[in-house]
Amino acid sequence: MDSEKDLNETVQAEAAAPSRSDADHPVCAYIPESAKPVVHEEHEVGSGMTKREAMKIRMQTMSKQEILYLRKKRAVEKCWPIFRFLILFGLGFVILTPLIFMVSYGFRESRDMNDPTVMWIPRHLTLNVMKQTISAMGIDSMKNNPIINTLVLNIGCSFCQVITCAVTGYGFARFRFKGKNLLFGIVILMILVPPQIISIPLYNTFRYFLFGSVNLIDTFWVMYLPAITANGIRAGLMIFIFRQFFRGLPKELEDAAYLDGCGPFMTFLRVMIPNAGSSVLTVFLFSVVWYWNDYYVASSYFNNTTTVAMQLKNLEHVINQAIFHNPSADVSIREKIVWLEAGCLISITPMLILYACLQKHFTEGIERSGLVG
């Protein structure tokens, strides 16, 4: 017991003793100075020289071409951060200026437009312009609400288009069949050919659907049927994205699924789709944005149904009728611009919120979907 007590006291005394560096250790007193390692400061290099002194000595043995190349490299290294900042600042200014412009004009009174002292910051902040624009666009009404119509078309068509384009892209990526190259060439034509070229044949098809027995014009089916058959808005690009992604997945995943008893369809559902989450999200976001901003296709088939893009296209006429009570009111654009900018801000706000929430996953999906790299 006494030995254990003495041992504990020794350990406690050593722990309480002040710590010493290696140089203060008694053993170091017997090491000659020539045997001790030379420790340089952070700004020093070999033999105690600074990096600048070592570079001067090195340049004495260089040729003129090497010295010129080294000076150019230094100049590029110093100028590149400044040049990169100017590029990013310019791009940010070009992208953000319209948004700041809309926010500034959408929350000011119309009389501020005739005040030369008012530039970016409104003198009279108000929400009346935004409320009047919402009422003029019909967003506050339950009948034929453009927001509800756009969401029904947008979400439903985007969901259908993701499913059909994923199946089509998987077929082009993994299966061999006659006419595969020809059909994929048609997919590429879907990307290149503008929709205006086929608008009249499509209109006749929907107007006289099923040999003229059904009229689908001014119904949601004119948007849903192309999405269900992988022919919706920008469907060719989405098929191409899925094809490139599925081609990059290892073949061993499918072989393992086949060995476990899965057929092609179950392999697609249980193996390929879970691995294609980034591409699915990318295609879905692309589809949502394009259906939300679509004006040409919707205006070609809808007579009474209104969407956000259609209301935004005819916003000046709508404002004349709802606010000035005259469809052909002769009002200067300077006085109406506050309502026009408020309408633009209303139309892009849902897309800004969507991008702000999913921008991380969206950028990752772009990197992994085959569009880059």
ZAGULO-368010 format. One record per atom (N, C-alpha, C): residue in one letter; z, x, y. Coordinates in steps of 0.02 Angstrom, whole numbers, padded with zeros to 5 digits, always signed. Example, Ala and Ser with C-alpha at 12.3 -4.5 7.8 and 13.67 -1.06 7.14 Angstrom:
A+00390+00660-00284A+00390+00615-00225A+00390+00660-00165S+00354+00642-00112S+00357+00684-00053S+00394+00645+00002
***
This chain:
M+00000+00041-00060M+00000+00000+00000M+00000+00043+00062D+00039+00099+00060D+00040+00142+00119D-00028+00174+00132S-00063+00192+00078S-00128+00224+00087S-00178+00175+00117E-00174+00113+00096E-00219+00063+00125E-00203+00051+00198K-00139+00052+00215K-00120+00042+00285K-00143+00100+00329D-00136+00163+00302D-00160+00221+00340D-00236+00218+00349L-00272+00195+00298L-00345+00192+00302L-00366+00141+00355N-00333+00083+00357N-00350+00033+00407N-00336+00058+00477E-00280+00095+00486E-00265+00122+00552E-00317+00173+00574T-00342+00214+00527T-00393+00263+00543T-00458+00231+00564V-00478+00177+00528V-00540+00141+00545V-00534+00109+00613Q-00476+00079+00627Q-00467+00048+00692Q-00468+00099+00748A-00439+00158+00737A-00438+00209+00788A-00508+00235+00802E-00548+00243+00748E-00617+00266+00759E-00658+00214+00795A-00646+00150+00780A-00683+00097+00814A-00665+00092+00887A-00600+00106+00903A-00578+00102+00972A-00597+00163+01012A-00615+00218+00979A-00632+00280+01015A-00698+00271+01051P-00706+00302+01111P-00769+00295+01149P-00826+00327+01111S-00885+00294+01113S-00944+00319+01079S-00972+00380+01114R-00998+00426+01075R-01026+00487+01103R-01099+00492+01084S-01135+00523+01128S-01206+00534+01114S-01214+00591+01065D-01277+00599+01041D-01290+00653+00994D-01278+00721+01025A-01289+00728+01089A-01279+00793+01122A-01205+00811+01126D-01160+00762+01128D-01089+00776+01132D-01057+00787+01064H-01097+00777+01011H-01069+00786+00944H-01051+00859+00933P-00995+00873+00899P-00975+00944+00888P-01027+00986+00851V-01065+00953+00808V-01115+00992+00770V-01169+01019+00817C-01185+00981+00870C-01238+01001+00916C-01220+01065+00953A-01156+01081+00956A-01137+01142+00992A-01160+01205+00956Y-01173+01201+00892Y-01194+01259+00852Y-01270+01264+00846I-01308+01215+00874I-01382+01217+00870I-01408+01255+00930P-01448+01307+00920P-01474+01345+00978P-01522+01301+01018E-01530+01319+01083E-01573+01280+01127E-01645+01281+01105S-01668+01337+01076S-01738+01343+01055S-01755+01296+00998A-01703+01276+00959A-01715+01232+00902A-01713+01158+00920K-01688+01142+00980K-01684+01072+01000K-01753+01047+01022P-01771+00985+01004P-01837+00957+01024P-01840+00945+01098V-01900+00955+01125V-01913+00943+01196V-01930+00869+01206V-01891+00835+01247V-01901+00764+01261V-01929+00757+01331H-01990+00729+01335H-02023+00720+01400H-02006+00652+01429E-02012+00647+01493E-02005+00583+01526E-02067+00540+01513E-02063+00475+01531E-02119+00430+01518E-02182+00449+01556H-02174+00479+01615H-02232+00495+01656H-02259+00565+01639E-02230+00598+01590E-02252+00665+01572E-02289+00665+01506V-02332+00715+01498V-02368+00724+01435V-02349+00793+01409G-02391+00822+01366G-02375+00886+01336G-02361+00941+01387S-02315+00986+01370S-02295+01043+01412S-02266+01021+01479G-02240+00960+01483G-02208+00937+01544G-02255+00918+01600M-02320+00913+01587M-02369+00895+01639M-02375+00820+01644T-02392+00796+01703T-02407+00726+01712T-02477+00710+01686K-02492+00647+01681K-02559+00627+01657K-02613+00649+01705R-02599+00646+01770R-02649+00667+01820R-02663+00741+01815E-02610+00783+01806E-02620+00855+01799E-02659+00871+01736A-02642+00836+01681A-02678+00849+01619A-02752+00829+01625M-02766+00774+01663M-02835+00753+01672M-02874+00803+01714K-02841+00833+01764K-02875+00884+01805K-02894+00944+01762I-02849+00966+01719I-02864+01023+01676I-02921+01005+01628R-02920+00943+01603R-02972+00923+01556R-03040+00919+01590M-03041+00897+01654M-03104+00890+01690M-03136+00957+01705Q-03097+01010+01706Q-03125+01077+01718Q-03171+01099+01663T-03161+01072+01603T-03203+01091+01546T-03259+01040+01533M-03264+00989+01574M-03315+00937+01564M-03379+00955+01602S-03433+00926+01578S-03497+00933+01613S-03502+00881+01669K-03553+00887+01711K-03560+00840+01767K-03573+00769+01742Q-03612+00763+01688Q-03626+00696+01661Q-03562+00663+01635E-03520+00702+01602E-03458+00674+01577E-03411+00654+01634I-03408+00694+01686I-03366+00678+01743I-03391+00615+01778L-03458+00609+01785L-03487+00550+01817L-03473+00487+01776Y-03480+00493+01710Y-03465+00436+01667Y-03392+00415+01672L-03347+00465+01674L-03276+00450+01678L-03259+00416+01744R-03290+00438+01799R-03277+00406+01863R-03303+00335+01866K-03362+00323+01836K-03388+00255+01832K-03343+00209+01791K-03317+00236+01737K-03273+00197+01695K-03210+00178+01733R-03182+00225+01771R-03123+00211+01811R-03138+00157+01864A-03196+00163+01896A-03213+00114+01947A-03220+00044+01917V-03251+00040+01858V-03259-00025+01825V-03191-00054+01806E-03147-00012+01780E-03081-00036+01760E-03040-00061+01819K-03050-00032+01878K-03014-00054+01937K-03046-00116+01969C-03113-00122+01966C-03147-00177+01998C-03150-00240+01955W-03148-00233+01889W-03156-00290+01846W-03102-00344+01856P-03037-00327+01861P-02988-00380+01874P-03001-00419+01938I-03023-00384+01991I-03038-00419+02054I-03099-00465+02045F-03150-00439+02012F-03211-00478+02000F-03195-00539+01957R-03154-00530+01906R-03136-00586+01862R-03096-00639+01900F-03051-00617+01944F-03013-00665+01984F-03059-00705+02030L-03108-00673+02060L-03154-00708+02104L-03195-00760+02066I-03217-00742+02006I-03256-00789+01965I-03215-00850+01946L-03153-00838+01921L-03111-00894+01900L-03090-00936+01960F-03076-00904+02017F-03058-00942+02076F-03116-00985+02100G-03177-00957+02098G-03235-00996+02119G-03248-01055+02073L-03243-01043+02006L-03254-01098+01959L-03200-01152+01968G-03137-01130+01976G-03084-01178+01986G-03093-01218+02050F-03117-01186+02102F-03129-01222+02165F-03184-01273+02157V-03239-01254+02124V-03295-01300+02114V-03274-01360+02072I-03231-01349+02021I-03212-01403+01976I-03159-01448+02008L-03110-01418+02043L-03054-01457+02068L-03067-01490+02136T-03115-01464+02174T-03128-01492+02240T-03146-01566+02238P-03192-01589+02195P-03207-01661+02193P-03146-01703+02175L-03103-01678+02129L-03044-01715+02110L-02995-01721+02169I-02984-01666+02204I-02940-01668+02263I-02970-01714+02317F-03036-01712+02323F-03072-01756+02370F-03059-01829+02354M-03063-01848+02291M-03052-01917+02271M-02980-01939+02283V-02932-01895+02266V-02862-01912+02277V-02847-01921+02351S-02875-01877+02392S-02863-01880+02464S-02892-01943+02495Y-02952-01962+02474Y-02985-02020+02504Y-02963-02086+02473G-02939-02085+02411G-02920-02147+02378G-02854-02176+02401F-02813-02137+02437F-02748-02161+02458F-02740-02157+02534R-02794-02166+02571R-02791-02168+02644R-02824-02231+02670E-02806-02250+02730E-02837-02308+02760E-02906-02292+02787S-02947-02343+02794S-03016-02333+02816S-03020-02304+02886R-02971-02320+02929R-02974-02295+02998R-02964-02220+03002D-02935-02189+02950D-02928-02116+02950D-02995-02081+02946M-03047-02116+02922M-03113-02085+02917M-03144-02075+02985N-03122-02113+03036N-03148-02105+03104N-03104-02060+03147D-03053-02030+03115D-03008-01985+03151D-03030-01913+03136P-03056-01876+03185P-03080-01808+03171P-03025-01759+03155T-02963-01776+03169T-02907-01730+03153T-02884-01735+03081V-02907-01786+03045V-02887-01795+02975V-02939-01763+02930M-02917-01714+02891M-02963-01680+02845M-02945-01695+02772W-02896-01660+02745W-02877-01669+02675W-02815-01712+02668I-02767-01706+02713I-02705-01743+02709I-02710-01807+02749P-02704-01866+02719P-02711-01929+02756P-02655-01937+02808R-02672-01969+02862R-02622-01985+02913R-02585-02050+02895H-02621-02097+02864H-02591-02161+02846H-02599-02170+02770L-02548-02152+02732L-02549-02161+02660L-02541-02235+02643T-02579-02259+02595T-02576-02330+02576T-02600-02339+02504L-02575-02391+02473L-02598-02411+02406L-02644-02472+02409N-02655-02499+02469N-02697-02559+02475N-02769-02546+02454V-02795-02487+02469V-02864-02471+02450V-02871-02471+02374M-02822-02441+02340M-02824-02440+02267M-02818-02510+02238K-02774-02552+02266K-02766-02620+02242K-02829-02661+02254Q-02860-02653+02312Q-02921-02690+02327Q-02978-02669+02280T-02982-02605+02265T-03034-02580+02220T-03024-02607+02150I-02962-02607+02126I-02947-02633+02059I-02966-02707+02055S-02950-02745+02108S-02968-02816+02108S-03043-02826+02112A-03078-02784+02151A-03150-02791+02158A-03186-02775+02093M-03161-02727+02055M-03192-02708+01992M-03174-02756+01936G-03128-02802+01948G-03109-02851+01896G-03061-02824+01845I-03027-02770+01860I-02981-02741+01811I-02917-02782+01805D-02899-02820+01857D-02838-02860+01855D-02848-02928+01824S-02908-02945+01802S-02922-03010+01772S-02924-03004+01696M-02908-03058+01662M-02908-03058+01589M-02977-03075+01560K-03019-03109+01599K-03085-03128+01575K-03136-03074+01592N-03170-03050+01541N-03223-02998+01550N-03195-02937+01587N-03137-02914+01565N-03106-02856+01596N-03144-02793+01576P-03169-02754+01623P-03208-02694+01604P-03168-02642+01566I-03103-02636+01581I-03061-02588+01545I-03054-02608+01472I-03039-02672+01460I-03032-02696+01391I-03098-02690+01353N-03153-02711+01385N-03218-02705+01352N-03234-02633+01334T-03221-02587+01381T-03236-02517+01368T-03193-02489+01313L-03129-02507+01311L-03085-02482+01258L-03105-02509+01190V-03124-02573+01186V-03145-02601+01122V-03208-02565+01097L-03256-02554+01141L-03316-02519+01121L-03301-02445+01108N-03260-02416+01150N-03248-02344+01147N-03212-02324+01083I-03154-02353+01072I-03113-02334+01014I-03147-02353+00948G-03174-02414+00945G-03205-02436+00883G-03267-02396+00865C-03312-02387+00914C-03373-02350+00900C-03359-02276+00886S-03311-02247+00921S-03293-02177+00908S-03265-02168+00838F-03222-02214+00817F-03194-02210+00750F-03248-02216+00696C-03293-02265+00705C-03348-02273+00656C-03394-02212+00656Q-03408-02186+00715Q-03454-02129+00719Q-03425-02066+00688V-03360-02056+00695V-03328-01998+00663V-03335-02002+00587I-03323-02061+00558I-03327-02069+00486I-03398-02058+00461T-03446-02092+00491T-03515-02087+00466T-03545-02018+00478C-03530-01988+00535C-03558-01921+00548C-03525-01868+00503A-03461-01878+00486A-03429-01831+00440A-03460-01835+00370V-03473-01896+00346V-03505-01904+00281V-03576-01874+00282T-03613-01887+00335T-03681-01860+00340T-03681-01784+00345G-03637-01756+00386G-03633-01684+00391G-03612-01650+00327Y-03567-01682+00289Y-03547-01654+00225Y-03604-01655+00175G-03644-01708+00177G-03702-01711+00132G-03752-01656+00147F-03766-01644+00211F-03812-01590+00229F-03784-01521+00213A-03719-01513+00214A-03689-01447+00204A-03682-01429+00130R-03669-01478+00086R-03650-01462+00017R-03698-01485-00037F-03742-01532-00022F-03784-01559-00075F-03857-01538-00065R-03892-01532-00120R-03963-01516-00119R-04002-01577-00144F-04052-01597-00105F-04093-01654-00124F-04160-01647-00090K-04209-01683-00115K-04276-01679-00088K-04279-01708-00018G-04315-01673+00025G-04320-01695+00094G-04262-01678+00138K-04217-01635+00114K-04157-01617+00152K-04176-01584+00218N-04220-01536+00216N-04240-01500+00277N-04276-01547+00327L-04317-01592+00300L-04352-01639+00343L-04302-01686+00378L-04254-01711+00341L-04204-01755+00371L-04160-01719+00422F-04144-01656+00407F-04104-01619+00455F-04144-01604+00518G-04210-01595+00511G-04252-01588+00569G-04252-01651+00613I-04247-01709+00580I-04242-01772+00618I-04175-01774+00656V-04122-01747+00624V-04057-01744+00658V-04062-01700+00721I-04098-01644+00715I-04107-01601+00774I-04147-01638+00828L-04195-01679+00808L-04233-01718+00857L-04188-01769+00892M-04138-01794+00856M-04090-01840+00888M-04054-01807+00945I-04044-01740+00940I-04012-01704+00995I-04060-01693+01052L-04123-01679+01036L-04172-01660+01087L-04204-01719+01123V-04217-01774+01086V-04253-01830+01114V-04205-01872+01156P-04221-01887+01219P-04177-01929+01261P-04178-02001+01237P-04123-02037+01248P-04120-02107+01223P-04167-02154+01259Q-04193-02135+01318Q-04238-02179+01354Q-04303-02192+01316I-04322-02144+01274I-04386-02150+01238I-04383-02205+01185I-04326-02214+01154I-04321-02263+01100I-04284-02326+01123S-04273-02335+01187S-04234-02393+01210S-04272-02458+01199I-04337-02458+01212I-04376-02520+01204I-04382-02541+01131P-04398-02496+01084P-04397-02517+01013P-04329-02541+00990L-04275-02508+01013L-04209-02531+00993L-04193-02600+01023Y-04214-02611+01084Y-04202-02677+01114Y-04238-02732+01074N-04300-02719+01054N-04336-02769+01014N-04304-02779+00946T-04277-02725+00918T-04243-02731+00853T-04182-02775+00857F-04141-02764+00909F-04081-02805+00917F-04096-02876+00941R-04150-02883+00979R-04167-02950+01003R-04194-02994+00947Y-04230-02965+00901Y-04259-03002+00845Y-04232-02973+00780F-04166-02970+00774F-04134-02941+00716F-04143-02987+00655L-04150-02956+00596L-04161-02993+00533L-04222-03040+00540F-04278-03010+00559F-04342-03045+00564F-04340-03101+00615G-04303-03089+00669G-04301-03137+00724G-04252-03193+00717S-04211-03192+00664S-04163-03247+00653S-04099-03238+00693V-04084-03179+00716V-04021-03165+00751V-04036-03127+00815N-04003-03146+00869N-04008-03111+00933N-03942-03075+00946L-03943-03009+00945L-03882-02969+00954L-03874-02944+01025I-03920-02960+01070I-03914-02936+01139I-03852-02968+01172D-03817-02927+01210D-03756-02947+01245D-03698-02961+01197T-03700-02928+01139T-03644-02929+01093T-03624-02857+01078F-03563-02849+01052F-03538-02782+01037F-03575-02750+00978W-03611-02790+00940W-03647-02763+00882W-03702-02713+00902V-03727-02718+00963V-03780-02672+00984V-03752-02601+00991M-03686-02594+00998M-03655-02528+01001M-03625-02508+00934Y-03600-02557+00897Y-03567-02542+00834Y-03616-02525+00778L-03672-02559+00774L-03719-02547+00720L-03746-02475+00721P-03768-02448+00779P-03789-02377+00778P-03732-02330+00760A-03671-02345+00781A-03615-02301+00764A-03600-02303+00689I-03606-02362+00658I-03593-02368+00586I-03646-02332+00546T-03707-02328+00570T-03761-02295+00534T-03773-02223+00558A-03724-02193+00591A-03728-02123+00615A-03787-02113+00663N-03799-02163+00705N-03851-02158+00756N-03826-02176+00825G-03761-02168+00835G-03732-02185+00900G-03749-02133+00953I-03712-02137+01009I-03725-02092+01065I-03708-02020+01045R-03757-01976+01052R-03751-01905+01035R-03731-01893+00962A-03752-01938+00918A-03733-01932+00847A-03763-01870+00815G-03822-01848+00838G-03853-01788+00809G-03810-01727+00818L-03780-01719+00877L-03737-01662+00890L-03675-01664+00846M-03648-01724+00835M-03588-01730+00794M-03602-01715+00721I-03659-01736+00696I-03679-01719+00628I-03686-01643+00621F-03715-01612+00671F-03724-01540+00670F-03656-01504+00670I-03608-01529+00708I-03541-01498+00710I-03509-01501+00641F-03511-01559+00610F-03481-01567+00543F-03518-01524+00492R-03583-01521+00495R-03621-01480+00448R-03601-01407+00453Q-03597-01381+00514Q-03579-01311+00523Q-03508-01297+00498F-03462-01344+00509F-03394-01332+00487F-03388-01334+00411F-03419-01384+00379F-03414-01389+00306F-03449-01331+00272R-03501-01304+00302R-03534-01246+00273R-03489-01184+00274G-03443-01182+00322G-03398-01124+00327G-03339-01127+00279L-03325-01184+00249L-03270-01189+00202L-03289-01158+00135P-03242-01124+00101P-03259-01092+00037P-03277-01143-00017K-03325-01125-00058K-03348-01168-00113K-03294-01177-00165E-03248-01129-00170E-03196-01132-00221E-03150-01193-00213L-03143-01219-00152L-03102-01279-00142L-03131-01338-00180E-03196-01347-00176E-03228-01402-00212E-03227-01390-00287D-03237-01328-00308D-03235-01314-00380D-03167-01329-00409A-03114-01312-00372A-03047-01327-00396A-03035-01402-00400A-03061-01440-00352A-03054-01512-00354A-03093-01543-00412Y-03152-01517-00426Y-03191-01542-00483Y-03155-01529-00549L-03122-01471-00554L-03085-01455-00615L-03025-01502-00624D-02997-01525-00569D-02941-01572-00573D-02962-01644-00585G-03028-01655-00590G-03052-01722-00607G-03076-01762-00548C-03083-01733-00489C-03107-01769-00431C-03183-01770-00430G-03211-01827-00410G-03282-01831-00400G-03300-01810-00329P-03364-01813-00311P-03385-01793-00244P-03350-01832-00188F-03342-01898-00198F-03311-01939-00145F-03238-01923-00137M-03200-01918-00192M-03129-01902-00188M-03119-01830-00164T-03164-01785-00181T-03159-01717-00155T-03167-01716-00079F-03213-01757-00055F-03223-01762+00017F-03161-01790+00052L-03129-01840+00022L-03071-01871+00054L-03009-01828+00049R-02996-01798-00010R-02933-01764-00022R-02933-01690-00004V-02993-01659-00003V-02996-01587+00008V-03030-01570+00073M-03090-01597+00084M-03130-01576+00141M-03104-01606+00207I-03089-01670+00208I-03066-01701+00270I-02999-01672+00295P-02949-01661+00251P-02887-01629+00276P-02899-01560+00306N-02948-01523+00282N-02963-01458+00310N-03006-01461+00372A-03035-01519+00386A-03080-01527+00443A-03047-01564+00501G-02981-01559+00505G-02945-01594+00558G-02967-01574+00628S-02979-01510+00639S-02999-01487+00705S-03068-01514+00724S-03114-01516+00677S-03181-01543+00691S-03178-01618+00702V-03137-01653+00664V-03130-01726+00673V-03104-01741+00743L-03054-01704+00766L-03027-01715+00833L-03078-01699+00886T-03116-01645+00877T-03167-01626+00926T-03220-01680+00932V-03246-01703+00876V-03298-01754+00876V-03272-01819+00905F-03210-01837+00888F-03181-01899+00914F-03175-01896+00990L-03152-01840+01017L-03144-01834+01090L-03212-01835+01124F-03261-01800+01096F-03329-01802+01123F-03355-01874+01125S-03345-01910+01070S-03371-01978+01066S-03336-02024+01116V-03270-02016+01123V-03233-02057+01171V-03259-02046+01242V-03269-01983+01261V-03291-01968+01328V-03361-01995+01340W-03406-01986+01292W-03475-02009+01302W-03480-02085+01303Y-03444-02120+01261Y-03445-02193+01263Y-03412-02219+01326W-03361-02185+01351W-03328-02206+01412W-03374-02200+01472N-03413-02146+01475N-03456-02133+01532N-03527-02162+01525D-03540-02194+01469D-03608-02220+01457D-03624-02278+01503Y-03680-02272+01536Y-03705-02327+01579Y-03773-02351+01555Y-03816-02305+01535Y-03885-02324+01521Y-03889-02369+01459V-03857-02350+01405V-03862-02390+01343V-03829-02458+01353A-03770-02458+01385A-03735-02522+01394A-03774-02568+01441S-03801-02542+01494S-03839-02584+01541S-03904-02609+01511S-03930-02575+01460S-03992-02597+01428S-03982-02659+01384Y-03921-02667+01356Y-03910-02720+01307Y-03861-02773+01331F-03822-02760+01383F-03772-02807+01407F-03795-02841+01471N-03792-02908+01471N-03809-02946+01531N-03746-02971+01566N-03699-02996+01528N-03638-03025+01556N-03577-02981+01543T-03578-02942+01491T-03521-02898+01475T-03523-02838+01522T-03466-02822+01550T-03462-02765+01597T-03417-02711+01568T-03432-02649+01584T-03392-02591+01565T-03373-02553+01629V-03330-02504+01620V-03308-02464+01678V-03367-02427+01709A-03409-02398+01667A-03467-02361+01693A-03515-02407+01730M-03525-02467+01705M-03570-02514+01739M-03541-02537+01805Q-03476-02549+01808Q-03444-02567+01871Q-03447-02510+01921L-03439-02449+01896L-03441-02391+01941L-03512-02381+01968K-03562-02394+01928K-03631-02387+01950K-03647-02436+02006N-03622-02497+02000N-03635-02549+02051N-03576-02558+02098L-03536-02505+02108L-03474-02512+02145L-03487-02531+02218E-03539-02503+02248E-03551-02519+02319E-03568-02593+02328H-03609-02620+02284H-03624-02692+02287H-03562-02734+02274V-03520-02712+02227V-03459-02749+02211V-03411-02749+02270I-03405-02692+02304I-03361-02687+02362I-03386-02730+02419N-03451-02730+02431N-03479-02773+02484N-03463-02847+02471Q-03467-02867+02409Q-03456-02937+02393Q-03382-02955+02394A-03339-02910+02368A-03268-02927+02361A-03228-02914+02424I-03245-02862+02461I-03204-02843+02519I-03235-02866+02584F-03300-02857+02592F-03334-02878+02654F-03366-02947+02648H-03361-02978+02588H-03385-03046+02577H-03458-03056+02596N-03497-03004+02586N-03568-03008+02599N-03603-02956+02555P-03641-02977+02504P-03674-02928+02459P-03719-02880+02495S-03748-02900+02551S-03793-02855+02589S-03762-02835+02656A-03697-02825+02656A-03662-02806+02718A-03686-02738+02743D-03701-02735+02807D-03725-02672+02837D-03665-02633+02864V-03630-02601+02818V-03571-02561+02835V-03587-02488+02820S-03568-02445+02865S-03583-02373+02856S-03545-02347+02795I-03575-02298+02763I-03544-02269+02704I-03479-02233+02721R-03471-02213+02784R-03410-02179+02805R-03350-02226+02802E-03361-02290+02814E-03307-02338+02811E-03293-02361+02740K-03344-02361+02697K-03335-02384+02628K-03315-02329+02580I-03316-02267+02603I-03307-02212+02556I-03237-02212+02525V-03187-02239+02559V-03120-02239+02531V-03117-02283+02468W-03152-02340+02469W-03153-02383+02410W-03197-02353+02354L-03250-02319+02373L-03293-02287+02323L-03255-02231+02287E-03219-02190+02325E-03181-02136+02294E-03123-02163+02253A-03093-02217+02274A-03040-02248+02234A-03067-02273+02167G-03128-02302+02168G-03159-02323+02105G-03174-02265+02059C-03198-02210+02086C-03211-02151+02045C-03147-02124+02015L-03093-02124+02054L-03029-02099+02029L-03002-02144+01973I-03011-02209+01980I-02989-02255+01928I-03027-02243+01863S-03092-02230+01869S-03134-02223+01809S-03120-02159+01770I-03100-02106+01804I-03090-02042+01768I-03017-02030+01750T-02970-02071+01776T-02899-02060+01761T-02883-02063+01687P-02908-02112+01647P-02893-02111+01575P-02918-02049+01540M-02977-02024+01559M-03003-01963+01527M-02962-01902+01546L-02938-01899+01608L-02895-01843+01629L-02829-01844+01590I-02800-01903+01580I-02738-01908+01542I-02750-01888+01469L-02806-01911+01441L-02822-01893+01371L-02831-01818+01363Y-02866-01787+01410Y-02877-01715+01405Y-02812-01677+01416A-02769-01700+01462A-02706-01665+01475A-02661-01667+01414C-02663-01720+01375C-02621-01726+01316C-02649-01687+01256L-02715-01682+01251L-02746-01654+01191L-02787-01592+01204Q-02779-01560+01264Q-02823-01504+01281Q-02812-01445+01234K-02751-01433+01210K-02738-01377+01165K-02775-01387+01100H-02769-01446+01070H-02803-01461+01007H-02878-01464+01017F-02900-01486+01076F-02972-01491+01089F-03004-01422+01092T-02973-01375+01127T-03001-01307+01131T-02999-01272+01064E-02946-01283+01025E-02944-01254+00958E-02998-01284+00913G-03010-01349+00921G-03063-01381+00881G-03132-01355+00899I-03143-01340+00962I-03208-01312+00983I-03218-01244+00950E-03166-01203+00947E-03172-01136+00918E-03186-01139+00843R-03159-01189+00809R-03164-01192+00736R-03219-01238+00710S-03253-01272+00754S-03301-01323+00732S-03371-01297+00722G-03384-01233+00736G-03450-01205+00727G-03491-01202+00790L-03464-01224+00848L-03502-01221+00910L-03501-01151+00940V-03450-01111+00923V-03445-01042+00948V-03434-00997+00888G-03444-00931+00900G-03430-00883+00848G-03485-00879+00797
***
